[in-house]
Amino acid sequence: MRKYSRKKKEIAVEDYVSGIKSGDRTMLARAITLVESHTNRHFTVAQQVIEQLGSVKTNSIRIGITGVPGAGKSTFIDSFGTYLCELGYRVAVLAVDPSSEVSKGSILGDKTRMERLSNNPRAFIRPSPSSGTLGGVNRKTRETIFLCEAAGFDIILIETVGVGQGEFVVRSMVDFFLLLVLTGAGDELQTMKKGIMELPDLVVVNKADGDNVSKAKQAMREYNTILHFLRPYTEGWTTKAVTASALEETGLIEIYKEIEQFIHMTRNNGIFEKRRTEQLKEWFDSSLKDKLYAQFFYDEKMKESLLQYEKLIIDGEKTVGNSVNELISLFLNKKE
């Protein structure tokens, strides 16, 4: 029996743009797939879509969420995201994992644990894969954020996987950064990357429920003591710790009020707009580096030259510094 293959019909750039502007989640998902694609053709179409959406102005809020292992990020996002939807916001949730090409961001696994939010018509959940490089995180996640905002989502929640370098990448993409922790502040701090406590605008001691309430309050006091001696990431803002229970949905109102107060303050003193400008510059810078990296290392002739120079270095016939200079010269001359 003869099999017939149906060629998938190409979607026009104008259809992507009109679909995204109208809030079509299917079209948004397809546009994000273009952004995540490794093919030059998809990259070109994605950039055309982004360029045509460039005039879209939004009042969105970008919130980064991270936490130590076991802090209950997915449960918290499910509860907090649902709460935001109930307030009338449209919420997009993205995941970032700069260290793993396999996991593609934790939400692929956690989405089943965000049952309410994933079924909420006001929410959109999407992992943001890194392609194994921090540059990939920078460009693809930033472009995904942009597309979500163009689609009318008011609040973008960006989850990082665990505590590590991803936090520093995401911090540069968001307006507000939230750190989820558990009881036992001293023990937890030993597992955190140095400097992580200087990044958040709010620390939330999660799982403050049942027999754990008193321990959570004690941990909150310990964190507030630690934060008192640290310079806050945002000038003019006092970072503090609060308790919450994503399971019992307590503390969500207080967290929202802290975020609301923070956004109000930073918009009034110009920090908000300044950060958004810096985010655009960093987006441009990281995209440029990402493109140059890809052109150099994915070029077939350069791959051959790299192997040759690696052997010469190992054999002691070439120095690393001179090899780098010669390879760059070869690459630039090839492009002329």
Backbone torsions as a table, in degrees:
resi	resn	phi	psi	omega
1	MET	NA	127.9	-176.8
2	ARG	-76.4	133.8	178.3
3	LYS	-98.7	133.2	177.9
4	TYR	-108.0	131.5	177.6
5	SER	-102.1	126.9	178.1
6	ARG	-90.4	121.3	178.7
7	LYS	-73.9	129.2	-178.6
8	LYS	-67.6	130.2	-178.2
9	LYS	-70.2	130.5	178.4
10	GLU	-69.3	137.4	177.5
11	ILE	-90.5	131.5	-179.2
12	ALA	-70.8	150.3	179.4
13	VAL	-56.8	-41.0	-179.1
14	GLU	-62.3	-34.3	179.1
15	ASP	-70.0	-38.0	174.7
16	TYR	-60.4	-48.7	-176.0
17	VAL	-62.5	-48.5	-179.1
18	SER	-66.8	-36.5	179.3
19	GLY	-66.0	-44.0	179.7
20	ILE	-65.7	-44.1	-179.7
21	LYS	-62.1	-30.6	-179.7
22	SER	-85.7	-1.7	178.0
23	GLY	83.9	19.8	179.2
24	ASP	-70.6	110.1	-175.1
25	ARG	-69.6	-31.3	177.8
26	THR	-65.9	-43.9	179.0
27	MET	-67.9	-35.8	176.6
28	LEU	-62.0	-46.3	-179.9
29	ALA	-60.7	-40.2	179.3
30	ARG	-67.8	-37.3	177.9
31	ALA	-65.8	-39.2	178.0
32	ILE	-65.2	-36.4	176.5
33	THR	-61.0	-38.2	175.9
34	LEU	-62.3	-44.7	179.7
35	VAL	-60.2	-38.2	-176.8
36	GLU	-80.8	-13.8	-175.8
37	SER	-67.8	151.0	178.9
38	HIS	-93.0	-8.6	-176.0
39	THR	-82.5	144.1	-179.1
40	ASN	-63.4	-35.6	-178.6
41	ARG	-63.9	-44.8	178.7
42	HIS	-67.3	-37.6	178.4
43	PHE	-60.2	-43.8	-178.9
44	THR	-62.9	-45.8	179.7
45	VAL	-63.5	-42.9	-179.9
46	ALA	-59.1	-42.9	-179.4
47	GLN	-67.7	-33.0	176.4
48	GLN	-66.5	-40.8	178.1
49	VAL	-63.2	-47.4	-178.9
50	ILE	-62.0	-40.9	-179.5
51	GLU	-64.0	-40.9	-179.5
52	GLN	-72.8	-22.3	177.0
53	LEU	-87.6	-2.6	-173.0
54	GLY	-57.9	-24.7	-177.6
55	SER	-83.7	-4.6	-178.0
56	VAL	-72.2	123.2	179.2
57	LYS	-107.5	133.3	-179.7
58	THR	-133.0	163.7	175.1
59	ASN	-111.7	37.7	-174.6
60	SER	-67.7	161.3	174.6
61	ILE	-123.9	129.3	179.8
62	ARG	-105.5	120.8	-176.2
63	ILE	-120.2	121.4	175.2
64	GLY	-90.3	137.8	179.6
65	ILE	-130.5	124.3	175.9
66	THR	-135.3	176.2	-179.6
67	GLY	179.2	157.9	177.4
68	VAL	-66.9	156.9	177.6
69	PRO	-54.3	132.9	179.2
70	GLY	86.3	3.5	-178.1
71	ALA	-74.1	-11.1	177.3
72	GLY	84.2	41.4	-177.7
73	LYS	-61.6	-46.5	-175.7
74	SER	-65.9	-39.8	177.8
75	THR	-66.0	-41.0	178.9
76	PHE	-63.0	-46.5	-179.5
77	ILE	-62.7	-39.3	178.4
78	ASP	-61.0	-46.5	-178.5
79	SER	-71.3	-47.9	-176.6
80	PHE	-69.0	-40.7	178.1
81	GLY	-63.5	-40.8	177.6
82	THR	-64.5	-40.6	177.6
83	TYR	-60.8	-42.7	178.8
84	LEU	-64.9	-38.1	177.2
85	CYS	-64.1	-38.4	178.8
86	GLU	-66.4	-25.8	176.3
87	LEU	-77.9	-7.9	177.9
88	GLY	106.8	0.9	-179.8
89	TYR	-82.6	154.4	168.8
90	ARG	-100.0	127.9	-169.4
91	VAL	-120.1	128.2	173.5
92	ALA	-110.3	138.1	-179.6
93	VAL	-120.5	125.7	179.2
94	LEU	-122.2	152.0	175.9
95	ALA	-120.0	143.2	179.7
96	VAL	-127.5	126.3	174.2
97	ASP	-135.6	94.4	-177.4
98	PRO	-72.7	-7.5	-174.1
99	SER	-102.1	-12.8	-171.8
100	SER	-132.5	118.8	174.3
101	GLU	-80.1	-20.8	-177.0
102	VAL	-77.4	-45.4	-172.0
103	SER	-74.8	-27.0	-179.1
104	LYS	57.8	28.4	-178.0
105	GLY	93.5	141.2	-170.4
106	SER	-68.0	-20.5	-173.9
107	ILE	-65.5	-23.2	175.9
108	LEU	-57.5	-34.9	177.5
109	GLY	-89.4	-35.5	-173.8
110	ASP	-82.3	-13.7	-175.8
111	LYS	-58.0	-33.3	179.5
112	THR	-68.2	-22.8	178.1
113	ARG	-91.0	1.1	174.9
114	MET	-111.7	50.6	-171.3
115	GLU	-58.5	-46.6	-177.6
116	ARG	-66.5	-45.3	-176.5
117	LEU	-68.6	-39.5	-179.2
118	SER	-67.3	-22.7	178.3
119	ASN	-97.3	0.5	-178.8
120	ASN	-82.9	124.9	-177.8
121	PRO	-64.8	-14.7	179.7
122	ARG	-93.5	3.1	-176.3
123	ALA	-119.4	155.5	177.8
124	PHE	-141.1	123.6	-177.3
125	ILE	-116.7	130.8	-176.7
126	ARG	-152.4	128.5	172.0
127	PRO	-73.0	153.1	179.3
128	SER	-123.3	90.8	-174.4
129	PRO	-66.5	153.2	-173.4
130	SER	-95.3	-17.3	-172.7
131	SER	62.6	22.1	175.3
132	GLY	80.0	2.5	179.7
133	THR	-133.7	149.0	176.5
134	LEU	-65.5	-31.4	176.9
135	GLY	-62.1	-38.0	177.5
136	GLY	-62.2	-40.5	177.3
137	VAL	-60.4	-47.7	-176.8
138	ASN	-57.5	-54.0	-175.4
139	ARG	-71.1	-52.8	-172.2
140	LYS	-68.0	-40.1	179.3
141	THR	-69.0	-41.6	178.9
142	ARG	-62.3	-40.9	179.7
143	GLU	-70.2	-34.8	176.2
144	THR	-66.0	-41.8	175.4
145	ILE	-57.9	-47.2	-179.2
146	PHE	-58.0	-45.3	-179.1
147	LEU	-64.7	-40.4	178.8
148	CYS	-63.3	-40.9	178.9
149	GLU	-66.9	-39.5	178.1
150	ALA	-64.9	-26.9	179.2
151	ALA	-82.3	0.5	174.4
152	GLY	96.5	13.0	178.5
153	PHE	-80.1	128.4	-173.8
154	ASP	-80.5	-36.7	-176.6
155	ILE	-127.4	127.5	178.1
156	ILE	-109.9	115.9	176.7
157	LEU	-97.3	120.8	-177.6
158	ILE	-114.0	110.0	-177.7
159	GLU	-92.8	134.2	172.4
160	THR	-102.4	155.1	-175.6
161	VAL	-94.3	109.8	178.9
162	GLY	71.6	-165.1	178.3
163	VAL	-116.1	117.4	-177.9
164	GLY	-175.1	-150.5	-174.9
165	GLN	-67.8	-24.6	179.5
166	GLY	-57.3	-31.5	-179.6
167	GLU	-62.2	-39.9	-179.0
168	PHE	-70.0	-33.4	176.9
169	VAL	-68.2	-48.6	-177.5
170	VAL	-67.6	-36.2	178.7
171	ARG	-53.2	-36.1	-178.4
172	SER	-77.9	-3.9	-178.0
173	MET	-107.0	-12.3	-168.3
174	VAL	-116.9	165.6	177.0
175	ASP	-89.8	-32.4	-175.6
176	PHE	-138.3	136.6	-176.2
177	PHE	-123.3	126.3	-174.7
178	LEU	-118.2	130.6	178.6
179	LEU	-110.9	122.4	177.8
180	LEU	-94.6	129.8	179.3
181	VAL	-133.3	174.5	178.0
182	LEU	-119.2	-175.3	177.5
183	THR	-70.8	157.9	-178.7
184	GLY	86.8	56.0	-173.5
185	ALA	-52.5	-45.0	-176.9
186	GLY	-60.6	-44.3	-179.8
187	ASP	-65.6	-41.8	-177.0
188	GLU	-65.9	-39.2	-178.0
189	LEU	-61.1	-27.6	178.7
190	GLN	-67.2	-25.9	-178.4
191	THR	-89.3	-9.1	-176.2
192	MET	-87.3	148.0	174.8
193	LYS	-65.9	139.7	-179.2
194	LYS	-56.3	131.3	177.9
195	GLY	96.4	-10.9	-176.4
196	ILE	-63.4	-32.2	-178.8
197	MET	-71.0	-12.7	178.2
198	GLU	-90.2	-5.1	-176.7
199	LEU	-88.4	-39.9	-170.7
200	PRO	-74.4	153.1	171.8
201	ASP	-95.3	-13.7	176.3
202	LEU	-155.6	136.3	175.2
203	VAL	-109.2	127.2	-179.0
204	VAL	-114.9	116.6	174.3
205	VAL	-82.8	104.3	-174.3
206	ASN	-86.2	170.7	179.2
207	LYS	63.7	36.3	175.8
208	ALA	-84.4	71.8	-178.4
209	ASP	-144.5	163.0	179.3
210	GLY	57.8	-133.1	-179.0
211	ASP	-75.3	-4.8	-174.9
212	ASN	-92.7	-2.5	-174.8
213	VAL	-59.5	-49.4	-177.6
214	SER	-65.4	-38.3	177.4
215	LYS	-64.9	-38.6	179.4
216	ALA	-64.7	-40.4	178.6
217	LYS	-65.9	-38.1	177.1
218	GLN	-64.9	-42.9	178.0
219	ALA	-62.9	-38.6	177.7
220	MET	-59.5	-44.1	179.7
221	ARG	-64.7	-38.5	179.5
222	GLU	-65.2	-43.5	179.1
223	TYR	-65.4	-39.2	178.5
224	ASN	-64.2	-34.0	175.8
225	THR	-65.2	-43.7	179.1
226	ILE	-63.8	-46.1	-177.6
227	LEU	-63.9	-28.6	-179.6
228	HIS	-61.6	-29.8	-177.9
229	PHE	-95.9	-0.1	179.7
230	LEU	-104.6	147.1	176.2
231	ARG	-77.2	124.8	-178.9
232	PRO	-65.7	148.5	-179.3
233	TYR	-65.4	-35.5	-178.2
234	THR	-103.8	120.7	-179.3
235	GLU	-62.2	133.4	178.8
236	GLY	87.8	-3.0	-178.5
237	TRP	-113.5	138.3	176.8
238	THR	-101.0	109.6	178.9
239	THR	-73.8	130.7	179.5
240	LYS	-134.4	169.9	178.0
241	ALA	-107.7	142.4	177.0
242	VAL	-134.1	165.7	176.6
243	THR	-105.6	155.3	178.3
244	ALA	-159.8	161.1	172.7
245	SER	-132.5	108.0	178.4
246	ALA	-65.6	-31.8	-178.8
247	LEU	-68.0	-46.3	-179.1
248	GLU	-94.1	-1.8	177.7
249	GLU	59.4	41.7	175.1
250	THR	-105.0	147.6	179.3
251	GLY	87.2	-7.2	-178.0
252	LEU	-66.2	-39.2	179.5
253	ILE	-62.7	-43.8	-179.1
254	GLU	-64.0	-39.7	179.2
255	ILE	-64.3	-44.9	179.1
256	TYR	-60.9	-41.2	-179.6
257	LYS	-65.0	-37.2	176.9
258	GLU	-63.1	-44.7	179.2
259	ILE	-63.6	-44.4	-180.0
260	GLU	-60.2	-44.8	179.4
261	GLN	-64.4	-39.9	179.8
262	PHE	-64.0	-47.3	-179.4
263	ILE	-63.3	-41.0	178.2
264	HIS	-60.2	-45.8	-178.4
265	MET	-64.6	-47.4	-175.9
266	THR	-70.7	-28.2	175.3
267	ARG	-72.7	-35.1	-179.6
268	ASN	-72.4	-36.9	-177.1
269	ASN	-95.4	4.3	174.6
270	GLY	88.9	-5.9	-178.6
271	ILE	-65.2	-39.2	-177.8
272	PHE	-57.8	-52.9	-178.1
273	GLU	-65.9	-37.8	178.7
274	LYS	-62.1	-41.9	179.1
275	ARG	-65.9	-41.2	178.9
276	ARG	-61.8	-38.4	177.4
277	THR	-64.9	-43.2	178.1
278	GLU	-63.7	-37.1	178.5
279	GLN	-63.3	-39.2	177.3
280	LEU	-64.3	-42.7	178.9
281	LYS	-63.1	-42.3	179.8
282	GLU	-68.2	-35.8	175.7
283	TRP	-60.5	-47.8	179.7
284	PHE	-62.1	-47.0	-177.6
285	ASP	-62.2	-47.9	-177.8
286	SER	-68.7	-35.8	178.9
287	SER	-66.7	-39.2	178.5
288	LEU	-64.1	-45.3	179.1
289	LYS	-64.5	-40.0	180.0
290	ASP	-62.3	-43.1	-179.2
291	LYS	-66.6	-44.9	179.2
292	LEU	-62.9	-41.8	178.3
293	TYR	-59.4	-47.6	-177.9
294	ALA	-63.9	-43.2	-179.1
295	GLN	-63.0	-37.1	-178.4
296	PHE	-74.2	-53.5	-171.0
297	PHE	-81.5	-19.1	178.7
298	TYR	-96.2	-1.7	177.5
299	ASP	-75.3	128.3	-174.1
300	GLU	-61.9	-42.4	-179.2
301	LYS	-68.0	-36.1	178.7
302	MET	-69.5	-32.4	176.9
303	LYS	-61.5	-42.3	178.2
304	GLU	-63.9	-44.2	-179.8
305	SER	-64.2	-39.2	179.1
306	LEU	-59.7	-45.0	179.3
307	LEU	-62.4	-41.3	179.6
308	GLN	-63.1	-45.2	-178.3
309	TYR	-70.0	-34.0	176.6
310	GLU	-60.5	-42.1	179.4
311	LYS	-65.8	-42.3	-179.5
312	LEU	-63.3	-37.3	179.0
313	ILE	-68.5	-45.5	179.9
314	ILE	-62.2	-37.3	-179.9
315	ASP	-78.7	-4.3	178.5
316	GLY	80.6	12.8	-178.4
317	GLU	-88.8	-14.9	-179.9
318	LYS	-138.3	148.5	172.6
319	THR	-89.5	158.5	179.9
320	VAL	-62.8	-47.1	-177.3
321	GLY	-59.4	-48.9	-179.7
322	ASN	-66.2	-34.9	179.1
323	SER	-63.9	-42.5	178.1
324	VAL	-61.4	-46.8	-179.8
325	ASN	-61.1	-42.1	-178.9
326	GLU	-68.5	-39.0	178.3
327	LEU	-65.3	-41.4	178.0
328	ILE	-63.2	-41.5	178.6
329	SER	-63.2	-42.2	177.3
330	LEU	-59.9	-44.1	-178.7
331	PHE	-64.6	-45.6	-178.5
332	LEU	-67.9	-39.7	178.3
333	ASN	-67.1	-33.6	178.2
334	LYS	-64.5	-33.4	-176.6
335	LYS	-79.5	-16.8	-177.2
336	GLU	-76.8	NA	NA
